[in-house]
Structures are given as C-alpha cells and as structure tokens.
Amino acid sequence: MRVTLEPMPQALHIETTATGIVLAVKVVPGSSRDAIAGQLGGTLKIKVSAPPEGGKANRAVCNLLAKTLGAAIGDVQVISGRTQPNKRIAVAGVDSRAAMDRLKNL
C-alpha cells in the first residue's frame, strides 16, 4: 500500500512593524480582473488587470490591498521588488490580526 501525503499549506507570512504590517506578494499583471488569488507558500498571490509598465500594476496592487484591508490608499506602498513579480508591500495603520481576518475570508 502506498500513501501519498499532501503538503500542508504554509501560513501567510505577515511582518509586524512599528507603523503597520509588511506582506510578501507575488503579482500577476495583465490578468482578466483584479483579485487576490490566494496563497502561494507564505506569499499572497495577487492578479491585476493593469500591465507591468510605468508602475501601473504596482498601483493596482496597492489599491486592491488598501480596499481589502480597509487602509487608506496612501498607507500602502511597495517597499521592494518594484520591477519584479515578487514584492514586499507595507501597509500602515493595520495590524497583523486584522489583516489575517480580512484575508482568510477571500
């Protein structure tokens, strides 16, 4: 008898900072719609319809996260990976518990 074990999903990694949180995200630009597609390891996978040019996809990601987490658009910013699919996004004014509660229901 052969038993195959499914890997357990890794918990979403959210760093707590003095002003809020930092999320690791994987962005898929040029999608049919803007949506949080789920989790990829400890990273949040986000699809946006905006193209990856001139910061359009980054702005779309920040807008989507602000709306989802209940933060002001100005409180969400890309802190690393501006030109890469893997980014770190800072969200001020949101704590990790509130973020987990809002993201787990998606």
N, C-alpha and C positions, 0 to 999 in steps of 0.2 A: 504494500500500500504506500502510495506517495502522497505526501501532504505538502501543499503549497501555501505559504503564508504571505498574505498581502502586507506590504509595508504600512506601518502606522503613519498617518499624516502628521507632519511636523507642525507644531503650533506656530501661529503667526508671530513673527518677531517684531515687537514694538519697544523701542528705547524710550525711556522717560528722561526728559531734560528739565532744566530749571523753568523753562517757559512753556513746555508742552510735550510733544512726542516726536519721534522720528520713525518713519516707516520705510522699509525696503520694498520697492515696487519693480515690477517688470512691465514695461509698456509695449503694447502692440498698436502702433499707429496705422491709420488707413483702414480701420475696421468699418463695418456697416453701421455701427452705433456706438455711443459712449456707454460703457458699463464696467462694473467691477466683476471680472470673470471668475473670481475665486482665488484660490491659494495655490502657489507653486512652491512646495517646500515651506520655508518660513517667510516667503515673499508674497506680496499681494499682486495678483495679475490684473492689469487694467487695460481695457481696449478702448481706443478713442478713434473717432472718425477723422480727426484732423491729420494732415500729412506731417511727416517729420522734417519740416523745413521752417526756418525762421522762428523757432520756438513755439509754433502753433500747437503741436502735440503736448508740449510741456504745460502750456496754458490750459489746454483742455483737461489734462490730468489734475492740475491744481483746482480748477473749477469743480470737477466731479468730486474730488476729495472734500473740498470745502462744503459742498452741498450735502454729501453723505454724512460727514462728521459734525455738521452744524457749526462750522467755523466761518469766519469772515474770509473772503477771497484773499485779502491782503495778508492773512495769517498763515497762508500755505505757500511754501516755496521749495523749489528744487535746490538741494544743497550739494549734491554731487551727481555726476552722470548726465549732465545736460545734453550731451550729444550721443548718449548710449541708451540702449533699451533698459538696462538695469540702473535704477536711480535710488537716491535717498531723498525723501521728502520730509521736511519739517512742518509741523502743524502746531502753531502757538494756541494756547488757551484751551487745549483738550487734554484730558488725562487718559492714561492707557486703559483704564477700566471702561470709561465711556466709549472709547474707540472700539474696544473689543465687542462691547454690547451692540454697537451700531453695525459693525462689520460682520458679526456672526449671523445676522438675520438676512444677509444678502444671498 
